[in-house]
Amino acid sequence: MRNKLQNKYVLNRDGVYYYVRRIPKDVVKHYPRNRLYFSLRTKSLTSAHKAAQSVTQKLDEYWIGIRLKNLMIPQLPAGYGIISDTPKLSEAREHYLHLKGSGKNKAFSQTAERAVAYVTEALGDRRISAYSSSDAAYFRDWLMQRGLSVDTVRRTFAAVRPMINLCISEKGLDCTNAFANTFMPEREGRPSRNPIPNEIILSIQKECREIDDDLRHLIALISDSGMRLSEAAGLMISDIHLDDYVPHLSVKAHPHRRLKTQDSERDIPLVGTSLWAAERIIETTTSRFAFPRYSNDDLCNSNSASASLNKWLKLRVPDNCVVHSFRHSLRDRLRQIGCPIDIIDQIGGWAITSVGERYGNRERKAVMISWMKRIVLEEQLKPPQVKTSHDVLTNQ
């Protein structure tokens, strides 16, 4: 179907409506090209007109702001009054990172910088008092039009808000935070994460042993330990204790990887395929990081690990199962054998509120490994040995 212009700024292309507008010459230097062209994400002409009208109004307001910013205003005579200049958003970001970023990992600063980069791209790096609530609403819509999820948009606003709040508070500014009360749509429904059936876990564990590389070591380590992916990916070699009376992993915070909660710090006995994975990590890794592909002195990139592992698992597990599903499965496996809830919580690093905390360190490990040995699938799924008459006669 040929492109057809419906009105001044709305273009129909193959049944979908687009916003098309030439950028005025006096503001075009702020854009990489001289024309705006993007989808309005609708096949309804009525909806397209409404969307185009809203975009046009916001663009006109934004361009007026640019023109006013570039307008030369004569300086007022001394003593006439004081023009209050609030810091720019980029300056608020630097102030925030200077005060709050000490001791934080690289991801903390990256999150702040990425959020400010988004605002700058959409609205410009203005003084924080120059942003309005309508600018914040436009920014929300701009993020969503780029394909970002509602949760990601919420996180972006959650990164911008404290920078401006801190700047206003620290510098005693008489202005409001335009990003403080922006309406957000309801979160999109997420499919529940299902546990992985035992027979599929066993099949994956077998394949991990056959491939025997660092990615499969990471999956195998999680499969019989129930660790969070970030906990496993951020392990140091010094966290693996194979020569202890109970072979175990020490899950603790490191500069490159924090823990989710205080109760996440724990020792996890190693059994089954997780024990095999820990042994292979010690034998094959020359770095002080258990998984140097994903960890270094500054950062544990668990998002990258998640993408790689889930891509490999996708063809091997049921729908709505991901690498985190091993953690759900481990809790179910422990429940199925009647493991006390306080022991389950200690193994998984969930909040502990019962008598399990009263165990001494040595006794606690002994109790945990006695339960964990019973969930090793290789042992559970072995066929029972049937005694023959020859065996009976031999024993007699």
C-alpha positions as a Markdown table, in Angstrom:
| # | Residue | x | y | z |
|---|---|---|---|---|
| 1 | Met | 0.0 | 0.0 | 0.0 |
| 2 | Arg | 1.4 | 3.4 | -0.9 |
| 3 | Asn | 2.2 | 5.9 | 1.7 |
| 4 | Lys | -0.7 | 8.4 | 2.2 |
| 5 | Leu | -0.5 | 11.6 | 4.2 |
| 6 | Gln | -3.8 | 11.9 | 6.2 |
| 7 | Asn | -3.3 | 15.4 | 7.6 |
| 8 | Lys | -0.5 | 17.8 | 8.3 |
| 9 | Tyr | 1.7 | 15.4 | 10.4 |
| 10 | Val | 0.0 | 12.0 | 10.2 |
| 11 | Leu | 1.1 | 9.5 | 7.5 |
| 12 | Asn | -0.5 | 6.1 | 6.8 |
| 13 | Arg | 2.0 | 3.5 | 5.8 |
| 14 | Asp | 0.7 | -0.1 | 5.2 |
| 15 | Gly | -2.2 | 0.5 | 7.5 |
| 16 | Val | -0.1 | 1.9 | 10.4 |
| 17 | Tyr | -0.1 | 5.6 | 11.2 |
| 18 | Tyr | 3.2 | 7.6 | 11.6 |
| 19 | Tyr | 4.0 | 11.0 | 12.8 |
| 20 | Val | 6.0 | 13.0 | 10.3 |
| 21 | Arg | 7.2 | 16.6 | 10.8 |
| 22 | Arg | 10.0 | 18.8 | 9.6 |
| 23 | Ile | 12.1 | 20.3 | 12.4 |
| 24 | Pro | 12.2 | 24.1 | 12.4 |
| 25 | Lys | 15.6 | 25.5 | 11.2 |
| 26 | Asp | 16.3 | 27.4 | 14.4 |
| 27 | Val | 16.2 | 24.2 | 16.5 |
| 28 | Val | 17.3 | 21.6 | 14.0 |
| 29 | Lys | 20.9 | 21.7 | 15.3 |
| 30 | His | 19.6 | 19.8 | 18.4 |
| 31 | Tyr | 18.6 | 16.8 | 16.3 |
| 32 | Pro | 20.7 | 14.3 | 14.3 |
| 33 | Arg | 18.4 | 14.8 | 11.2 |
| 34 | Asn | 16.0 | 17.5 | 9.9 |
| 35 | Arg | 12.8 | 15.5 | 10.2 |
| 36 | Leu | 10.9 | 13.5 | 12.9 |
| 37 | Tyr | 9.5 | 10.2 | 11.7 |
| 38 | Phe | 8.1 | 7.6 | 14.1 |
| 39 | Ser | 5.2 | 5.2 | 14.5 |
| 40 | Leu | 2.1 | 6.2 | 16.5 |
| 41 | Arg | 1.5 | 2.5 | 17.1 |
| 42 | Thr | -2.1 | 2.5 | 15.9 |
| 43 | Lys | -4.2 | 1.6 | 12.9 |
| 44 | Ser | -7.0 | 3.9 | 14.0 |
| 45 | Leu | -7.2 | 7.3 | 12.3 |
| 46 | Thr | -9.0 | 8.8 | 15.3 |
| 47 | Ser | -6.4 | 7.5 | 17.7 |
| 48 | Ala | -3.7 | 8.7 | 15.4 |
| 49 | His | -5.1 | 12.2 | 15.2 |
| 50 | Lys | -5.3 | 12.4 | 19.0 |
| 51 | Ala | -1.8 | 11.1 | 19.4 |
| 52 | Ala | -0.4 | 13.5 | 16.8 |
| 53 | Gln | -2.2 | 16.5 | 18.4 |
| 54 | Ser | -0.6 | 15.6 | 21.8 |
| 55 | Val | 2.9 | 15.1 | 20.3 |
| 56 | Thr | 2.6 | 18.4 | 18.3 |
| 57 | Gln | 1.6 | 20.3 | 21.4 |
| 58 | Lys | 4.5 | 18.9 | 23.4 |
| 59 | Leu | 7.0 | 19.5 | 20.6 |
| 60 | Asp | 5.8 | 23.1 | 20.3 |
| 61 | Glu | 6.3 | 23.7 | 24.0 |
| 62 | Tyr | 9.7 | 22.0 | 24.0 |
| 63 | Trp | 10.9 | 24.1 | 21.0 |
| 64 | Ile | 9.7 | 27.3 | 22.7 |
| 65 | Gly | 11.8 | 26.3 | 25.7 |
| 66 | Ile | 14.9 | 25.9 | 23.4 |
| 67 | Arg | 14.2 | 29.3 | 21.8 |
| 68 | Leu | 13.9 | 31.0 | 25.2 |
| 69 | Lys | 17.0 | 29.3 | 26.4 |
| 70 | Asn | 19.0 | 30.7 | 23.5 |
| 71 | Leu | 17.4 | 34.1 | 23.8 |
| 72 | Met | 19.8 | 36.8 | 25.0 |
| 73 | Ile | 18.3 | 38.5 | 28.0 |
| 74 | Pro | 19.9 | 41.8 | 29.2 |
| 75 | Gln | 21.5 | 41.5 | 32.6 |
| 76 | Leu | 19.6 | 43.4 | 35.3 |
| 77 | Pro | 21.3 | 46.3 | 37.1 |
| 78 | Ala | 23.1 | 45.5 | 40.3 |
| 79 | Gly | 20.8 | 45.7 | 43.3 |
| 80 | Tyr | 17.6 | 45.3 | 41.2 |
| 81 | Gly | 17.1 | 41.7 | 42.2 |
| 82 | Ile | 18.6 | 38.3 | 42.1 |
| 83 | Ile | 18.1 | 35.7 | 39.3 |
| 84 | Ser | 18.0 | 32.3 | 41.0 |
| 85 | Asp | 19.8 | 29.7 | 38.9 |
| 86 | Thr | 19.2 | 26.1 | 40.0 |
| 87 | Pro | 21.8 | 23.4 | 39.0 |
| 88 | Lys | 21.3 | 21.5 | 35.7 |
| 89 | Leu | 20.3 | 17.9 | 35.9 |
| 90 | Ser | 23.8 | 16.7 | 34.9 |
| 91 | Glu | 25.1 | 18.8 | 37.9 |
| 92 | Ala | 22.5 | 17.2 | 40.2 |
| 93 | Arg | 23.7 | 13.8 | 39.0 |
| 94 | Glu | 27.3 | 14.6 | 39.8 |
| 95 | His | 26.4 | 15.9 | 43.2 |
| 96 | Tyr | 24.3 | 12.8 | 43.9 |
| 97 | Leu | 27.1 | 10.4 | 42.9 |
| 98 | His | 29.6 | 12.3 | 44.9 |
| 99 | Leu | 27.5 | 12.0 | 48.1 |
| 100 | Lys | 25.8 | 8.7 | 47.6 |
| 101 | Gly | 28.2 | 6.8 | 45.3 |
| 102 | Ser | 31.0 | 6.2 | 47.7 |
| 103 | Gly | 31.4 | 2.5 | 48.3 |
| 104 | Lys | 28.8 | 1.5 | 45.7 |
| 105 | Asn | 29.5 | -0.7 | 42.8 |
| 106 | Lys | 29.8 | 0.4 | 39.2 |
| 107 | Ala | 26.1 | -0.5 | 38.5 |
| 108 | Phe | 25.0 | 2.3 | 40.9 |
| 109 | Ser | 26.6 | 5.0 | 38.9 |
| 110 | Gln | 25.7 | 3.4 | 35.5 |
| 111 | Thr | 22.0 | 3.4 | 36.5 |
| 112 | Ala | 22.1 | 7.1 | 37.4 |
| 113 | Glu | 24.0 | 8.1 | 34.3 |
| 114 | Arg | 21.7 | 6.1 | 32.0 |
| 115 | Ala | 18.6 | 7.7 | 33.5 |
| 116 | Val | 20.0 | 11.2 | 33.1 |
| 117 | Ala | 21.1 | 10.3 | 29.5 |
| 118 | Tyr | 17.5 | 9.4 | 28.8 |
| 119 | Val | 16.1 | 12.6 | 30.2 |
| 120 | Thr | 18.7 | 14.7 | 28.3 |
| 121 | Glu | 17.9 | 12.9 | 25.0 |
| 122 | Ala | 14.2 | 13.5 | 25.5 |
| 123 | Leu | 14.0 | 16.9 | 27.2 |
| 124 | Gly | 17.5 | 18.3 | 27.2 |
| 125 | Asp | 19.9 | 19.0 | 30.1 |
| 126 | Arg | 17.9 | 21.8 | 31.7 |
| 127 | Arg | 18.1 | 23.4 | 35.2 |
| 128 | Ile | 16.1 | 21.2 | 37.5 |
| 129 | Ser | 13.5 | 24.0 | 38.2 |
| 130 | Ala | 12.9 | 24.3 | 34.4 |
| 131 | Tyr | 11.3 | 20.8 | 34.1 |
| 132 | Ser | 7.5 | 20.7 | 34.5 |
| 133 | Ser | 5.1 | 18.0 | 35.3 |
| 134 | Ser | 4.0 | 17.9 | 31.7 |
| 135 | Asp | 7.7 | 17.4 | 30.7 |
| 136 | Ala | 7.8 | 14.4 | 33.1 |
| 137 | Ala | 4.6 | 13.0 | 31.5 |
| 138 | Tyr | 6.1 | 13.5 | 28.0 |
| 139 | Phe | 9.3 | 11.7 | 29.2 |
| 140 | Arg | 7.2 | 8.8 | 30.5 |
| 141 | Asp | 5.5 | 8.4 | 27.1 |
| 142 | Trp | 8.8 | 8.9 | 25.3 |
| 143 | Leu | 10.3 | 6.0 | 27.2 |
| 144 | Met | 7.4 | 3.7 | 26.5 |
| 145 | Gln | 7.4 | 4.6 | 22.8 |
| 146 | Arg | 10.9 | 3.4 | 22.7 |
| 147 | Gly | 9.6 | 0.0 | 23.7 |
| 148 | Leu | 10.7 | 0.0 | 27.4 |
| 149 | Ser | 8.5 | -1.9 | 29.8 |
| 150 | Val | 6.5 | -0.2 | 32.5 |
| 151 | Asp | 8.9 | -1.6 | 35.1 |
| 152 | Thr | 11.9 | -0.2 | 33.3 |
| 153 | Val | 10.2 | 3.2 | 33.1 |
| 154 | Arg | 9.4 | 3.1 | 36.8 |
| 155 | Arg | 13.0 | 2.3 | 37.6 |
| 156 | Thr | 14.2 | 5.2 | 35.4 |
| 157 | Phe | 12.0 | 7.6 | 37.3 |
| 158 | Ala | 13.1 | 6.1 | 40.5 |
| 159 | Ala | 16.7 | 6.9 | 39.5 |
| 160 | Val | 16.0 | 10.5 | 38.5 |
| 161 | Arg | 13.8 | 11.5 | 41.5 |
| 162 | Pro | 16.4 | 11.1 | 44.3 |
| 163 | Met | 19.0 | 13.1 | 42.4 |
| 164 | Ile | 16.7 | 16.1 | 42.2 |
| 165 | Asn | 15.4 | 15.6 | 45.7 |
| 166 | Leu | 18.9 | 15.5 | 47.2 |
| 167 | Cys | 20.0 | 18.6 | 45.2 |
| 168 | Ile | 16.9 | 20.6 | 46.4 |
| 169 | Ser | 17.5 | 19.5 | 50.0 |
| 170 | Glu | 21.3 | 20.0 | 50.1 |
| 171 | Lys | 21.2 | 23.4 | 48.4 |
| 172 | Gly | 18.1 | 24.7 | 50.0 |
| 173 | Leu | 16.4 | 25.4 | 46.7 |
| 174 | Asp | 12.9 | 26.8 | 46.4 |
| 175 | Cys | 11.5 | 24.6 | 43.6 |
| 176 | Thr | 9.7 | 21.3 | 43.2 |
| 177 | Asn | 10.7 | 18.0 | 41.7 |
| 178 | Ala | 8.7 | 17.6 | 38.4 |
| 179 | Phe | 9.4 | 13.9 | 38.4 |
| 180 | Ala | 8.0 | 13.2 | 41.9 |
| 181 | Asn | 4.4 | 12.4 | 41.2 |
| 182 | Thr | 4.2 | 11.3 | 37.6 |
| 183 | Phe | 1.4 | 8.9 | 36.9 |
| 184 | Met | 2.5 | 5.4 | 35.9 |
| 185 | Pro | 0.4 | 2.7 | 34.1 |
| 186 | Glu | -0.2 | -0.5 | 35.9 |
| 187 | Arg | 2.6 | -3.0 | 35.7 |
| 188 | Glu | 2.3 | -5.5 | 32.9 |
| 189 | Gly | 1.3 | -9.0 | 33.9 |
| 190 | Arg | 4.2 | -11.4 | 34.2 |
| 191 | Pro | 4.1 | -15.1 | 33.7 |
| 192 | Ser | 4.7 | -16.9 | 36.9 |
| 193 | Arg | 8.1 | -18.7 | 37.2 |
| 194 | Asn | 7.4 | -22.4 | 37.4 |
| 195 | Pro | 9.7 | -24.9 | 39.0 |
| 196 | Ile | 11.5 | -27.3 | 36.7 |
| 197 | Pro | 10.4 | -30.9 | 36.9 |
| 198 | Asn | 12.9 | -33.3 | 38.5 |
| 199 | Glu | 13.4 | -35.4 | 35.4 |
| 200 | Ile | 14.3 | -32.3 | 33.3 |
| 201 | Ile | 16.7 | -31.1 | 36.0 |
| 202 | Leu | 18.4 | -34.5 | 35.8 |
| 203 | Ser | 18.6 | -34.3 | 32.0 |
| 204 | Ile | 20.1 | -30.8 | 32.2 |
| 205 | Gln | 22.6 | -31.9 | 34.8 |
| 206 | Lys | 23.7 | -34.8 | 32.6 |
| 207 | Glu | 24.2 | -32.4 | 29.7 |
| 208 | Cys | 26.2 | -30.0 | 31.9 |
| 209 | Arg | 28.6 | -32.8 | 32.7 |
| 210 | Glu | 29.0 | -33.7 | 29.1 |
| 211 | Ile | 29.6 | -30.2 | 27.8 |
| 212 | Asp | 31.7 | -29.3 | 30.9 |
| 213 | Asp | 32.4 | -25.6 | 30.2 |
| 214 | Asp | 32.0 | -22.5 | 32.5 |
| 215 | Leu | 28.4 | -21.8 | 31.5 |
| 216 | Arg | 27.4 | -25.3 | 32.3 |
| 217 | His | 29.4 | -25.2 | 35.5 |
| 218 | Leu | 27.3 | -22.2 | 36.5 |
| 219 | Ile | 24.0 | -23.9 | 35.8 |
| 220 | Ala | 25.1 | -27.1 | 37.5 |
| 221 | Leu | 26.3 | -25.2 | 40.6 |
| 222 | Ile | 22.8 | -23.6 | 40.9 |
| 223 | Ser | 20.8 | -26.8 | 40.1 |
| 224 | Asp | 21.5 | -28.6 | 43.4 |
| 225 | Ser | 22.2 | -25.5 | 45.6 |
| 226 | Gly | 19.3 | -23.2 | 44.9 |
| 227 | Met | 21.5 | -20.1 | 44.8 |
| 228 | Arg | 20.4 | -16.9 | 43.1 |
| 229 | Leu | 22.2 | -16.4 | 39.8 |
| 230 | Ser | 23.9 | -13.2 | 41.0 |
| 231 | Glu | 25.2 | -15.1 | 44.1 |
| 232 | Ala | 26.7 | -17.9 | 42.0 |
| 233 | Ala | 28.1 | -15.6 | 39.2 |
| 234 | Gly | 29.8 | -13.4 | 41.8 |
| 235 | Leu | 31.5 | -16.2 | 43.7 |
| 236 | Met | 35.2 | -15.9 | 44.5 |
| 237 | Ile | 37.4 | -19.0 | 44.4 |
| 238 | Ser | 38.0 | -18.4 | 48.1 |
| 239 | Asp | 34.2 | -18.9 | 48.7 |
| 240 | Ile | 34.5 | -22.5 | 47.6 |
| 241 | His | 35.5 | -24.9 | 50.5 |
| 242 | Leu | 36.0 | -28.4 | 49.3 |
| 243 | Asp | 38.4 | -29.5 | 52.0 |
| 244 | Asp | 36.1 | -28.7 | 54.9 |
| 245 | Tyr | 34.5 | -31.4 | 56.9 |
| 246 | Val | 31.3 | -30.5 | 55.0 |
| 247 | Pro | 32.2 | -29.2 | 51.5 |
| 248 | His | 30.3 | -26.0 | 51.1 |
| 249 | Leu | 30.0 | -22.5 | 49.5 |
| 250 | Ser | 30.2 | -19.3 | 51.5 |
| 251 | Val | 27.8 | -16.8 | 50.1 |
| 252 | Lys | 28.9 | -13.4 | 51.3 |
| 253 | Ala | 29.0 | -9.8 | 50.0 |
| 254 | His | 31.9 | -8.6 | 47.9 |
| 255 | Pro | 32.8 | -5.2 | 46.5 |
| 256 | His | 31.7 | -6.3 | 43.0 |
| 257 | Arg | 28.5 | -8.1 | 44.2 |
| 258 | Arg | 26.2 | -7.2 | 47.0 |
| 259 | Leu | 23.6 | -9.6 | 48.5 |
| 260 | Lys | 19.9 | -9.2 | 48.3 |
| 261 | Thr | 19.2 | -9.3 | 52.0 |
| 262 | Gln | 21.1 | -9.8 | 55.3 |
| 263 | Asp | 19.8 | -13.4 | 55.5 |
| 264 | Ser | 21.4 | -14.1 | 52.1 |
| 265 | Glu | 24.8 | -14.5 | 53.8 |
| 266 | Arg | 25.1 | -18.2 | 54.5 |
| 267 | Asp | 27.0 | -21.4 | 53.9 |
| 268 | Ile | 25.5 | -23.9 | 51.4 |
| 269 | Pro | 26.6 | -27.6 | 51.6 |
| 270 | Leu | 27.6 | -29.0 | 48.3 |
| 271 | Val | 26.0 | -32.2 | 47.1 |
| 272 | Gly | 25.3 | -33.9 | 43.7 |
| 273 | Thr | 25.9 | -31.9 | 40.6 |
| 274 | Ser | 26.7 | -28.7 | 42.5 |
| 275 | Leu | 29.6 | -30.5 | 44.2 |
| 276 | Trp | 30.8 | -31.7 | 40.8 |
| 277 | Ala | 30.6 | -28.1 | 39.4 |
| 278 | Ala | 32.5 | -26.7 | 42.3 |
| 279 | Glu | 35.3 | -29.3 | 41.8 |
| 280 | Arg | 35.4 | -28.4 | 38.1 |
| 281 | Ile | 35.6 | -24.7 | 38.8 |
| 282 | Ile | 38.6 | -25.2 | 41.1 |
| 283 | Glu | 40.3 | -27.4 | 38.5 |
| 284 | Thr | 39.7 | -25.2 | 35.5 |
| 285 | Thr | 39.7 | -21.6 | 36.7 |
| 286 | Thr | 42.9 | -19.6 | 36.9 |
| 287 | Ser | 41.2 | -16.4 | 38.1 |
| 288 | Arg | 40.4 | -15.5 | 41.7 |
| 289 | Phe | 36.8 | -15.1 | 40.4 |
| 290 | Ala | 34.8 | -18.4 | 40.0 |
| 291 | Phe | 33.2 | -17.0 | 36.8 |
| 292 | Pro | 35.6 | -14.3 | 35.4 |
| 293 | Arg | 33.4 | -14.1 | 32.3 |
| 294 | Tyr | 30.8 | -12.3 | 34.4 |
| 295 | Ser | 32.8 | -10.9 | 37.4 |
| 296 | Asn | 35.7 | -8.5 | 37.8 |
| 297 | Asp | 36.8 | -6.1 | 40.5 |
| 298 | Asp | 34.1 | -3.6 | 39.7 |
| 299 | Leu | 31.0 | -5.5 | 38.7 |
| 300 | Cys | 29.1 | -8.8 | 38.6 |
| 301 | Asn | 27.2 | -8.8 | 35.4 |
| 302 | Ser | 24.4 | -11.1 | 36.3 |
| 303 | Asn | 22.1 | -9.7 | 33.6 |
| 304 | Ser | 24.5 | -10.9 | 30.9 |
| 305 | Ala | 24.7 | -14.3 | 32.6 |
| 306 | Ser | 20.9 | -14.5 | 32.8 |
| 307 | Ala | 20.6 | -13.8 | 29.1 |
| 308 | Ser | 23.1 | -16.4 | 28.1 |
| 309 | Leu | 21.9 | -19.2 | 30.4 |
| 310 | Asn | 18.2 | -18.6 | 29.6 |
| 311 | Lys | 18.9 | -18.7 | 25.9 |
| 312 | Trp | 20.5 | -22.1 | 26.3 |
| 313 | Leu | 17.8 | -23.4 | 28.7 |
| 314 | Lys | 14.9 | -22.2 | 26.6 |
| 315 | Leu | 14.8 | -25.3 | 24.4 |
| 316 | Arg | 15.3 | -27.6 | 27.4 |
| 317 | Val | 12.7 | -26.5 | 30.0 |
| 318 | Pro | 8.9 | -26.0 | 30.0 |
| 319 | Asp | 7.3 | -22.6 | 29.3 |
| 320 | Asn | 7.8 | -20.0 | 32.0 |
| 321 | Cys | 10.9 | -21.7 | 33.4 |
| 322 | Val | 14.1 | -19.8 | 33.6 |
| 323 | Val | 17.4 | -20.2 | 35.4 |
| 324 | His | 15.8 | -18.8 | 38.6 |
| 325 | Ser | 13.3 | -21.7 | 38.4 |
| 326 | Phe | 16.1 | -24.0 | 39.8 |
| 327 | Arg | 15.7 | -22.0 | 43.1 |
| 328 | His | 11.9 | -22.7 | 43.1 |
| 329 | Ser | 12.6 | -26.3 | 42.3 |
| 330 | Leu | 15.0 | -26.8 | 45.2 |
| 331 | Arg | 12.5 | -25.4 | 47.7 |
| 332 | Asp | 9.9 | -27.9 | 46.4 |
| 333 | Arg | 12.4 | -30.8 | 46.4 |
| 334 | Leu | 13.2 | -30.0 | 50.1 |
| 335 | Arg | 9.5 | -29.8 | 51.0 |
| 336 | Gln | 8.8 | -33.1 | 49.3 |
| 337 | Ile | 11.2 | -34.9 | 51.6 |
| 338 | Gly | 9.7 | -33.3 | 54.7 |
| 339 | Cys | 12.7 | -30.9 | 55.4 |
| 340 | Pro | 11.8 | -28.4 | 58.2 |
| 341 | Ile | 11.0 | -25.0 | 57.0 |
| 342 | Asp | 13.8 | -23.3 | 59.1 |
| 343 | Ile | 16.4 | -25.6 | 57.4 |
| 344 | Ile | 14.9 | -24.7 | 54.0 |
| 345 | Asp | 15.2 | -21.0 | 54.8 |
| 346 | Gln | 18.8 | -21.4 | 55.9 |
| 347 | Ile | 19.8 | -23.2 | 52.7 |
| 348 | Gly | 18.0 | -20.7 | 50.4 |
| 349 | Gly | 18.9 | -17.6 | 52.3 |
| 350 | Trp | 15.3 | -16.7 | 53.0 |
| 351 | Ala | 14.4 | -14.7 | 56.1 |
| 352 | Ile | 15.0 | -16.9 | 59.2 |
| 353 | Thr | 12.6 | -16.5 | 62.1 |
| 354 | Ser | 12.6 | -19.9 | 63.8 |
| 355 | Val | 14.8 | -22.1 | 66.0 |
| 356 | Gly | 17.1 | -23.0 | 63.1 |
| 357 | Glu | 19.3 | -20.0 | 64.1 |
| 358 | Arg | 20.2 | -21.6 | 67.4 |
| 359 | Tyr | 22.3 | -24.3 | 65.7 |
| 360 | Gly | 26.0 | -23.9 | 66.1 |
| 361 | Asn | 27.9 | -23.4 | 62.8 |
| 362 | Arg | 29.2 | -27.0 | 62.7 |
| 363 | Glu | 25.9 | -28.6 | 63.7 |
| 364 | Arg | 24.0 | -26.4 | 61.3 |
| 365 | Lys | 26.1 | -27.6 | 58.3 |
| 366 | Ala | 25.7 | -31.2 | 59.4 |
| 367 | Val | 21.9 | -30.9 | 59.6 |
| 368 | Met | 21.7 | -29.1 | 56.3 |
| 369 | Ile | 23.8 | -31.6 | 54.3 |
| 370 | Ser | 21.9 | -34.5 | 55.8 |
| 371 | Trp | 18.8 | -33.1 | 54.2 |
| 372 | Met | 20.4 | -32.0 | 51.0 |
| 373 | Lys | 21.9 | -35.4 | 50.3 |
| 374 | Arg | 18.4 | -36.8 | 50.2 |
| 375 | Ile | 17.4 | -34.5 | 47.2 |
| 376 | Val | 20.2 | -35.6 | 44.9 |
| 377 | Leu | 18.3 | -36.6 | 41.8 |
| 378 | Glu | 20.9 | -39.1 | 40.5 |
| 379 | Glu | 20.4 | -41.1 | 43.7 |
| 380 | Gln | 16.6 | -40.7 | 43.8 |
| 381 | Leu | 16.0 | -41.8 | 40.3 |
| 382 | Lys | 18.2 | -44.9 | 40.4 |
| 383 | Pro | 16.2 | -48.1 | 40.0 |
| 384 | Pro | 16.0 | -50.0 | 43.3 |
| 385 | Gln | 18.3 | -53.0 | 43.5 |
| 386 | Val | 16.4 | -56.3 | 43.4 |
| 387 | Lys | 18.1 | -59.2 | 45.2 |
| 388 | Thr | 18.2 | -62.5 | 43.3 |
| 389 | Ser | 18.2 | -66.0 | 44.7 |
| 390 | His | 21.9 | -66.1 | 44.0 |
| 391 | Asp | 22.5 | -63.0 | 46.1 |
| 392 | Val | 20.5 | -64.6 | 48.9 |
| 393 | Leu | 22.3 | -67.9 | 48.8 |
| 394 | Thr | 25.7 | -66.1 | 48.6 |
| 395 | Asn | 24.8 | -64.0 | 51.7 |
| 396 | Gln | 23.9 | -67.2 | 53.6 |
